[in-house]
Amino acid sequence: MRKRSKWALALVLFFALTLIFLPKGTAAYAATAARGECVVEVTSRRFLHEKGAEERLPMASTTKVLTAIILLEDCDLDEIVVIPKEAEGEEGSSVYLKAGDEYTVRDLLYGLMLRSGNDCAVALAMHHSGSVERFAEVMTERAAMMGAEHSSFRNPHGLPNGGHYTTARDLALVSAYAMENETFREIVSCKYYEPRGWKNKNKMLWQYDGATGVKTGFTVAAGRCLVTSAEREGMRLVCVVLNCPEMYERTAELLDCAYEEYGMIPLCDASAPWEGFAVRYGFAYPLKKTELRMLRFANELADPLPKESGRLAGQMKIYLENSLIFSQNLYIM
């Protein structure tokens, strides 16, 4: 195993000097904290803030993040949905669908995410699985595949049900996964859907610099809930607050603090050799400036090294203290 290279050390020192001039973060908050809250960086899935993040809580219409990504992955946006009688008159938020009317999956997804249409949720669930009950089973299974292992879903919209719950951490993982889907990002960042005249209810799109989504929610049981995505200086964050009286204010504070305390630091460049070897993937990671000295770079090389270009030479590894945060193969150039 080689020692940390001069190149890697120079890279860390360069970004350390860069971060010295970033504004200092602050932990002082004015808004009321949520019962469950967290902030996660999308590409690395590193959690930058957590409070009550593993408590099981109802999540109201933020449920629809999962509903939307399942439909996007499994259905064609141009498929025609004949509105079932079960969707007409669904309680709570609605776009006032009528049984027998025809909409595309695309239309219903915009109605779901911009107007929080519970009737859209039922129509989409039945189109996908034939029944709300079967779709709820799919939701729980699919959420677990996204890393949300402490959640249970009973419906596609989030109306009160004793067995319908998530955690702030689980919902952040589902939302980060969803935000990697280009069409999902287009829908949740849309302020106004012209074909149907629907305006997005999410005030963060107007109020917070860099906001790109995602979904509001409210029931008496769940309180005010909000999932927000934002991007600044190449760092994409998702913030979740559950049961938060000042959900917009608290979310803005959490995001501001994360952007002030962390920077997205490139640690490996796919276009440049790594200690004389070729690599195929670049890597960046959210770090505080105080964490730069905790980085450790190591190579594990074959002995003897192959001579032919393109042959596997070993692995490079990057650690933050004793935690492995990235590894990939090295190849002979």
C-alpha positions, -999 to +999 in steps of 0.1 A: +000+000+000+014+034-009+015+064+013-007+094+005+007+109-027+020+144-031-007+151-056-035+141-032-020+161-004-017+192-027-054+187-037-065+187-001-043+217+008-057+237-021-093+231-011-085+237+025-073+272+016-104+276-005-127+267+023-110+290+048-126+319+030-161+305+030-185+320+055-186+304+089-216+283+097-239+290+125-260+267+147-283+295+159-319+290+147-349+312+151-377+290+138-392+262+158-375+228+152-394+200+136-403+168+155-383+150+129-358+167+106-327+161+085-306+173+056-289+149+032-265+155+002-280+138-028-251+122-046-232+109-016-262+103+007-242+119+035-265+133+062-254+167+072-280+173+099-303+150+119-327+156+148-354+131+157-347+117+122-354+080+131-388+086+149-417+071+131-441+098+122-471+104+098-460+124+068-492+136+051-488+145+014-451+142+013-461+105+008-466+116-029-429+118-035-428+079-035-461+076-054-447+098-082-413+081-086-430+047-088-453+058-116-424+075-134-403+043-133-431+019-142-454+037-166-453+057-198-461+094-193-484+093-223-505+064-211-542+073-208-558+069-174-596+066-173-605+081-139-621+054-117-651+062-095-630+056-064-609+087-073-638+111-077-645+130-046-615+118-026-613+139+006-587+166+011-567+183-017-582+177-051-581+187-087-617+176-090-614+146-113-646+131-126-652+094-131-648+084-167-627+114-177-594+107-194-560+121-184-525+111-192-502+098-165-482+130-171-512+153-163-520+133-132-484+135-119-484+173-122-518+174-104-503+151-078-471+171-071-482+207-079-517+207-065-514+177-041-544+160-057-555+131-035-578+121-063-548+120-087-530+097-062-559+073-062-563+073-100-525+067-104-524+040-078-553+021-094-538+026-129-505+011-117-517-018-095-554-022-099-562-012-063-550+012-036-542-017-013-519-034-038-502-002-047-495+005-010-477-029-008-456-019-038-448+014-021-435-002+011-414-027-010-400+000-033-392+023-004-371-004+013-351-008-019-344+029-017-330+025+018-362+035+036-364+004+059-384+019+087-415+031+068-449+016+062-474+028+035-511+023+035-522+047+007-507+068-021-517+103-007-509+104+030-543+108+045-544+096+081-540+058+087-525+043+118-502+021+098-489+048+075-457+063+087-421+071+078-390+087+094-373+120+084-343+099+074-363+074+053-382+102+035-349+120+028-335+088+012-366+083-009-366+120-020-329+119-028-335+088-049-364+105-067-343+137-074-319+116-094-347+111-120-347+139-146-385+139-152-392+139-115-370+170-112-388+187-140-422+181-124-414+192-089-395+223-100-424+234-122-441+266-109-470+265-133-483+237-155-498+255-185-518+226-200-541+224-170-536+259-154-521+244-122-499+265-099-474+248-076-484+251-039-447+248-028-437+284-017-400+274-014-398+276-052-404+314-049-389+320-015-356+301-014-326+308-037-317+276-054-349+256-045-358+229-070-387+211-053-402+190-037-435+186-018-456+201+010-480+182+033-504+188+061-530+169+082-540+175+118-523+142+128-490+149+109-488+186+113-470+207+087-445+186+067-421+197+039-395+181+017-373+206-001-345+202-026-320+229-034-288+233-053-260+258-048-224+258-060-227+222-072-241+208-040-276+192-042-294+189-008-327+175+003-342+188+036-370+170+054-391+185+082-420+165+098-445+181+122-430+215+119-451+246+127-428+269+108-419+245+080-407+271+055-386+291+079-371+261+096-362+245+062-345+277+050-324+278+082-314+242+079-304+246+043-285+278+049-266+263+077-257+232+056-245+254+027-224+276+051-208+247+069-201+223+040-185+225+006-187+199-023-151+190-026-138+171-057-114+144-045-109+124-077-110+136-114-119+109-140-101+129-167-067+130-149-044+101-138-044+090-102-008+085-092+000+073-127-030+050-131-062+055-151-095+059-133-131+058-147-151+078-122-148+112-106-158+117-070-168+147-049-179+147-012-195+173+011-170+183+037-164+208+064-131+226+062-122+211+096-126+176+080-100+180+053-072+170+075-091+138+084-089+125+048-067+096+040-058+083+006-046+047-001-039+024-030-040-013-029-020-025-059-014-059-076+020-074-071+034-077-097+017-050-116+005-060-151+022-043-180-006-042-206-026-009-210-061-012-196-054-041-172-066-039-136-038-026-114-056-025-081-079-002-061-078+034-048-095+042-016-105+074+002-112+074+039-127+101+062-110+092+095-116+054+096-147+054+074-143+044+037-162+070+017-151+060-019-132+033-038-127+023-074-105+003-096-071+015-110-060+006-145-027+005-163-024+035-186 
